[in-house]
Amino acid sequence: MKLKRPYYLQPDVVKLAKDLLGKVLVSKTGNFLTSGIITETEAYNGIIDKASHAFGGRRTNRTEVMFAEGGISYVYLCYGIHNLFNIVTNVKDIPHAVLIRAIQPLKGEKHILQRRNAKALNKNLCVGPGKVTNALGINREHNALSLNGNIIWLEDDNIKPKDILIGPRIGVDYAGEDAKLPYRFWVEKI
């Protein structure tokens, strides 16, 4: 069942990031349907979070999408190479987002393998946010899309992960003490 807009309007982005584990991220790009079970996320707590692109209320062409009402995509380029997919959450003008860091392929494995230039599924095929977007065919053209549309959406297939691990986010050392916040959630297996 496709997640409805109210799901994305929850005020606690950290709780939502944890709850997204086990949800299914689906894309229909290039006329191919691909999907994966979300196995790792990171929460970004808006204007008070030094690791967030919107820290301090920073509004730029890139970050403006984060200030929209939750339930849309935020896709940006990292290191000039990787497209990273985030889910904008909360109400308008509260710039919360959840980065999807890893998935376990579910549907469209043939297309996922082609996009990842791989011959077979393996444990690390879709571990890393750049690998996720590559596998699902998501790029910056998919920025600011409604997650209730027919290009990218999330489903709740009632997959309940066990043994959820919690730790600091990855690659945000510039955020000082905020880099150590326990805002990353992952499961070793579903």
C-alpha positions in Angstrom: 0.0 0.0 0.0 1.4 3.4 -1.0 2.1 5.7 1.9 -0.2 8.7 2.1 0.8 12.3 2.5 0.0 12.5 6.3 2.7 9.9 7.0 5.3 12.4 5.8 4.0 15.2 7.9 5.1 13.7 11.2 6.9 16.3 13.4 9.7 13.9 14.7 12.1 13.4 11.8 14.3 11.1 13.9 11.4 8.8 14.7 10.3 8.8 11.1 13.8 7.9 9.9 13.7 4.9 12.1 10.1 4.0 11.0 11.1 4.1 7.3 13.2 0.9 7.8 11.3 -1.9 6.2 9.3 0.4 3.9 9.6 -0.1 0.2 11.1 2.6 -2.1 9.7 2.2 -5.6 10.7 4.0 -8.8 9.3 3.9 -12.3 12.0 5.5 -14.3 13.0 4.7 -17.9 9.7 2.7 -18.2 11.1 0.1 -15.6 9.6 -0.5 -12.2 12.3 -1.2 -9.6 12.1 -1.2 -5.8 14.0 -2.0 -2.7 13.3 -2.5 1.0 14.8 0.5 3.0 17.6 -0.9 5.2 19.4 2.3 6.3 18.4 6.0 6.8 19.7 9.2 8.3 17.6 12.0 9.8 18.4 15.7 9.2 16.7 17.9 11.7 16.4 21.2 9.8 17.5 24.6 11.0 18.9 23.4 14.3 21.0 20.6 12.8 24.5 21.6 11.7 24.6 18.6 9.3 21.4 19.7 7.5 21.6 21.7 4.3 18.9 24.0 5.9 20.9 24.7 9.1 20.3 28.2 10.4 17.3 28.6 8.0 19.6 28.6 5.0 17.4 28.9 1.9 19.0 28.5 -1.5 17.9 27.3 -4.9 19.0 23.8 -3.8 17.5 23.8 -0.3 14.2 25.5 -1.0 12.6 22.1 -1.6 13.3 21.2 2.0 11.0 24.0 3.2 8.0 22.5 1.3 5.4 20.4 2.9 6.5 16.9 3.5 6.0 14.1 1.1 8.2 15.2 -1.8 11.7 14.2 -2.9 14.9 16.1 -2.3 17.6 14.9 -4.7 20.9 16.6 -4.8 24.4 16.0 -6.3 27.1 15.1 -3.8 30.8 15.4 -4.6 29.8 16.2 -8.2 29.2 12.5 -8.8 26.4 10.9 -6.7 22.7 11.8 -6.7 21.4 11.4 -3.2 17.7 10.8 -2.5 16.0 12.3 0.6 12.4 12.4 1.7 11.2 15.8 2.8 9.1 15.5 6.0 7.1 17.7 8.4 4.9 20.7 7.6 5.7 23.6 5.3 8.7 25.8 6.4 10.1 23.1 8.7 13.0 21.7 6.6 13.3 18.1 7.8 14.6 15.4 5.6 15.5 11.7 5.7 18.4 10.4 3.5 17.9 6.9 2.2 21.3 5.3 2.6 20.7 1.6 1.6 18.0 -0.7 0.2 17.7 -4.4 -0.3 16.5 -5.0 -4.0 13.0 -6.3 -4.2 11.6 -5.8 -7.7 13.2 -5.2 -11.1 16.4 -7.0 -10.1 17.5 -7.3 -13.7 17.3 -3.5 -14.2 19.0 -2.9 -10.9 21.9 -5.1 -11.9 22.2 -3.4 -15.3 22.2 0.1 -13.7 24.8 -1.0 -11.1 26.8 -2.7 -13.8 26.8 -5.9 -11.8 26.3 -9.6 -12.7 24.7 -10.8 -9.5 23.0 -9.5 -6.4 25.4 -9.1 -3.5 25.3 -7.7 0.0 26.7 -4.3 -0.9 25.0 -3.8 -4.2 22.7 -1.0 -2.9 24.5 0.0 0.3 25.4 3.7 0.1 23.1 6.5 -0.9 24.7 7.0 -4.4 24.3 3.2 -5.1 20.6 3.5 -4.1 19.8 6.2 -6.6 21.9 4.5 -9.3 20.0 1.2 -8.8 16.6 2.8 -8.9 17.4 5.2 -11.7 16.8 8.3 -9.6 18.6 11.6 -10.5 18.2 15.3 -10.1 15.3 15.3 -12.6 13.4 13.6 -9.8 13.9 16.5 -7.3 10.8 18.0 -5.7 8.5 15.2 -7.0 5.4 14.2 -5.0 5.9 10.8 -3.3 2.2 10.2 -4.0 2.8 10.3 -7.7 3.6 7.5 -10.2 7.4 8.0 -10.6 8.8 7.6 -7.1 6.8 6.5 -4.1 7.0 4.5 -0.9 4.9 1.5 0.1 4.2 -0.2 3.4 4.4 -3.9 2.8 4.2 -4.6 6.6 7.9 -5.7 6.7 8.9 -5.3 10.4 12.7 -5.2 10.8 14.3 -6.6 13.9 17.6 -5.6 15.6 17.6 -2.0 14.5 21.0 -0.5 15.0 21.5 3.2 15.8 24.6 5.4 15.4 26.0 8.7 14.2 25.6 9.8 10.6 28.3 9.2 8.1 30.3 11.9 6.2 29.2 14.9 8.3 32.2 15.6 10.4 31.9 19.3 9.5 28.9 19.4 11.8 31.0 19.2 15.0 29.0 17.8 17.9 25.9 17.3 15.7 27.9 14.8 13.6 27.8 12.5 16.7 24.0 12.6 17.1 22.4 9.1 16.9 20.4 9.9 13.7 21.4 6.9 11.6 19.4 3.8 11.6 20.1 0.5 9.9 19.4 -3.2 9.9 21.9 -5.9 8.9 19.2 -8.0 7.3 15.4 -8.0 6.7 
